[in-house]
Amino acid sequence: MRALLIAAALFAAAPAAAQTNATSAVLADAARAPAGRTIIDGAAWRCEGSACMATGGANQPAPRACRRVVARFGQVTAFTYKGVALSAEQLAVCNAA
């Protein structure tokens, strides 16, 4: 339930995230979230519960960035990379990789 509330909050903030080119992910399993900062492709990720935010990072397509995060943190229920939110279909492909 908590993950759903966090996801809803992230989606409600989507217009603001798009303006700031934010990178974020909501993990399907909060237990997989790292305790401290984690670097993935130059992006510094920090998680609080299942909600993760990143700053910086290499310039790459959003689906690739998602696959890299899933490889380290596990499946995601939402993913936005530099202001680009993945669709449900793109999330399914990302989580399957």
C-alpha positions as CSV (number, residue, x, y, z in Angstrom):
1,M,0.0,0.0,0.0
2,R,2.8,2.4,0.9
3,A,4.4,1.8,-2.5
4,L,1.1,2.7,-4.2
5,L,0.9,6.0,-2.2
6,I,4.5,6.9,-3.2
7,A,3.8,6.0,-6.8
8,A,0.7,8.2,-6.8
9,A,2.7,11.1,-5.3
10,L,5.3,10.7,-8.0
11,F,2.7,10.7,-10.7
12,A,1.0,13.7,-9.2
13,A,4.3,15.5,-9.3
14,A,4.9,14.4,-13.0
15,P,4.5,17.9,-14.5
16,A,7.0,19.4,-12.0
17,A,9.4,16.5,-12.6
18,A,9.1,17.0,-16.4
19,Q,10.1,20.6,-16.0
20,T,13.1,19.8,-13.8
21,N,14.2,16.8,-15.9
22,A,14.1,14.6,-12.8
23,T,15.1,11.0,-12.7
24,S,13.1,8.7,-10.4
25,A,12.0,5.2,-9.9
26,V,9.6,3.4,-7.6
27,L,10.9,0.0,-6.7
28,A,8.5,-3.0,-6.6
29,D,10.4,-4.3,-3.5
30,A,11.6,-1.6,-1.1
31,A,13.8,-4.2,0.6
32,R,16.1,-4.1,-2.5
33,A,16.7,-0.3,-2.1
34,P,20.3,0.5,-1.3
35,A,21.0,2.0,2.1
36,G,23.3,4.7,0.8
37,R,24.1,6.4,-2.5
38,T,24.6,4.2,-5.5
39,I,26.1,5.2,-8.8
40,I,24.6,3.8,-12.0
41,D,26.0,5.1,-15.3
42,G,27.2,8.3,-13.6
43,A,23.9,9.0,-11.9
44,A,23.9,9.2,-8.1
45,W,20.8,7.3,-6.8
46,R,19.4,7.7,-3.3
47,C,16.3,5.8,-2.1
48,E,13.9,6.4,0.7
49,G,11.7,3.3,1.1
50,S,10.7,2.3,-2.5
51,A,11.0,5.8,-3.9
52,C,14.4,6.5,-5.5
53,M,15.7,9.7,-7.1
54,A,18.9,10.4,-9.1
55,T,21.0,13.3,-10.1
56,G,23.4,13.5,-13.0
57,G,24.2,10.6,-15.2
58,A,25.2,9.6,-18.7
59,N,23.0,10.7,-21.6
60,Q,21.2,7.6,-22.8
61,P,17.7,6.5,-23.8
62,A,15.2,6.2,-20.9
63,P,14.5,2.5,-21.5
64,R,18.2,1.6,-21.3
65,A,18.6,3.7,-18.1
66,C,15.6,1.8,-16.7
67,R,17.1,-1.6,-17.5
68,R,20.4,-0.6,-15.7
69,V,18.4,0.4,-12.6
70,V,16.4,-2.8,-12.6
71,A,19.6,-4.8,-12.9
72,R,20.8,-3.2,-9.7
73,F,17.7,-2.6,-7.6
74,G,15.1,-5.0,-9.0
75,Q,11.8,-4.4,-10.7
76,V,10.2,-1.0,-10.8
77,T,6.6,0.1,-10.8
78,A,7.4,3.6,-12.2
79,F,10.4,5.1,-13.9
80,T,11.1,8.6,-15.1
81,Y,14.5,9.4,-16.8
82,K,15.4,13.1,-17.2
83,G,11.8,14.1,-17.4
84,V,10.7,11.2,-19.7
85,A,8.2,8.8,-18.0
86,L,8.1,5.3,-19.3
87,S,4.7,3.8,-20.4
88,A,3.3,0.6,-18.9
89,E,4.5,-1.3,-21.9
90,Q,8.0,0.1,-21.6
91,L,8.1,-0.7,-17.9
92,A,7.1,-4.3,-18.7
93,V,10.0,-4.6,-21.2
94,C,12.3,-3.0,-18.7
95,N,11.4,-5.3,-15.9
96,A,11.6,-8.4,-18.1
97,A,15.3,-7.7,-19.0
